[in-house]
Amino acid sequence: MQNPDQGSRIQADGMRINAQGQRNRHHIRKRASVKAKLLGILILLSPIIAIIWWANS
């Protein structure tokens, strides 16, 4: 018969791997949202910058 301790160790390993995967996915999603915010700010600012540049030239 299987060692009863082995099953809990396998379960703990699975939970740890799952937690690492969730953390990595969350980190990627967080970085993507920062990129999206920066892109949005850039899109909002680009017409203002273009108007100022056109006015100064």
C-alpha positions as CSV (number, residue, x, y, z in Angstrom):
1,M,0.0,0.0,0.0
2,Q,1.0,3.6,-0.6
3,N,2.6,5.7,2.1
4,P,-0.2,8.0,3.4
5,D,2.3,10.8,3.8
6,Q,3.1,10.7,0.1
7,G,-0.4,11.6,-0.9
8,S,-0.4,14.8,1.2
9,R,3.0,15.7,-0.1
10,I,1.8,15.3,-3.7
11,Q,-1.3,17.4,-2.9
12,A,0.9,20.1,-1.2
13,D,3.2,20.2,-4.3
14,G,0.1,20.5,-6.6
15,M,-1.2,23.4,-4.5
16,R,2.2,25.1,-4.5
17,I,2.5,24.8,-8.3
18,N,-1.1,26.1,-8.7
19,A,-0.4,29.1,-6.4
20,Q,2.8,29.9,-8.4
21,G,0.8,29.8,-11.7
22,Q,-1.9,32.1,-10.3
23,R,0.7,34.5,-9.1
24,N,2.4,34.6,-12.5
25,R,-0.8,35.1,-14.3
26,H,-1.8,37.9,-12.0
27,H,1.6,39.5,-12.5
28,I,1.2,39.4,-16.3
29,R,-2.3,40.8,-16.1
30,K,-1.1,43.6,-13.8
31,R,1.7,44.5,-16.2
32,A,-0.7,44.4,-19.2
33,S,-3.1,46.8,-17.4
34,V,-0.2,49.2,-16.7
35,K,0.7,49.1,-20.5
36,A,-3.0,49.7,-21.3
37,K,-3.1,52.7,-19.0
38,L,0.1,54.2,-20.5
39,L,-1.3,53.6,-24.0
40,G,-4.5,55.4,-23.1
41,I,-2.7,58.4,-21.6
42,L,-0.5,58.5,-24.7
43,I,-3.6,58.5,-27.0
44,L,-5.3,61.2,-24.9
45,L,-2.2,63.4,-24.9
46,S,-1.2,63.0,-28.5
47,P,-3.8,65.5,-30.0
48,I,-2.8,68.1,-27.3
49,I,0.9,67.6,-28.1
50,A,0.1,67.9,-31.8
51,I,-1.9,71.1,-31.4
52,I,0.9,72.7,-29.2
53,W,3.6,71.6,-31.8
54,W,1.5,73.0,-34.7
55,A,0.9,76.3,-32.8
56,N,4.6,76.7,-32.0
57,S,5.8,76.0,-35.6
